[in-house]
Amino acid sequence: MAKREPRLIPLGYGKFVRADRIYALQPITGDSRGGGQRTLVWVEGVTDPIVASRTERTILHDMGQDAAAGTPI
């Protein structure tokens, strides 16, 4: 059986991360949100979160987590 390559998830701003390395998504709220800043993405092996211009729901969708993305906040 051939090994499947990990899916790359676009975060915006030309940034991509491997889906299997994302361990947390944190919506940006309040005054910090804006100017394309929507979600903090916590990635294994990276000390600080990466700022994504996409919402946590669209990132979850791209990760194949459609059931989780449909739950109320």
N, C-alpha and C positions, 0 to 999 in steps of 0.2 A: 504494500500500500504506500503510495507516495505521500510524503510529508507536506501538509498544507502550510503555505506561507502565511504569517500573521497579517491581518488586515490593517492597512494604514488609515487612520482617521484624520480628516482635515480639520484643523482648528481655526483656519483663517490666517490672514497675514502671511501665507506661504508656509505655514507650520503644519507638520504632520507628526503623529505619534502612533506607535503600534498599539492596537486595541488591547492586547494582552498585558500591556504595561500600565494602563490607566487603572488606578485604584480608587479614585474619588473625583467627584464633580461637585463644585460649589458655586451656586448662582451668585453673581455679584448684584448687590442690592444698594439702594440709597444713592447717595451722591457719588459713590465710586463707580456706578454703572454709567455708561455713556461713551461716546466716541469709539464705538465698536467693541467695548469691553462688556462681555456678557457672562462669561463663566471662567472660574479658576479650575484648571485641570491638574490634578495631582498625579504625577507619573513616577513609577518605580525607578530609582536611580537618579532622580533629579531632585535637588534639595528644595528649591522654591517652586511654587505652582506656576504653570504656564497660563497666561491670559489668552483666552479664546474669544473670537468675535462671534461665535455661534452659541446658541442656547444649549443648556444641558440636555434638553429633549431631543434636539437634532443630533447631538453627539451620541446619545443613547441609541437613537434610531440607526445611525451609521454603524454602531457596534453590534447591531442585531438584537437589541434589547427593547423591541417595540412594546412588549407588555409592560415593562417598567416605565417607559416613556408616557404611557397612557394613564398613569395613576395621578390623582389630584395631588397638588403640592400641599 
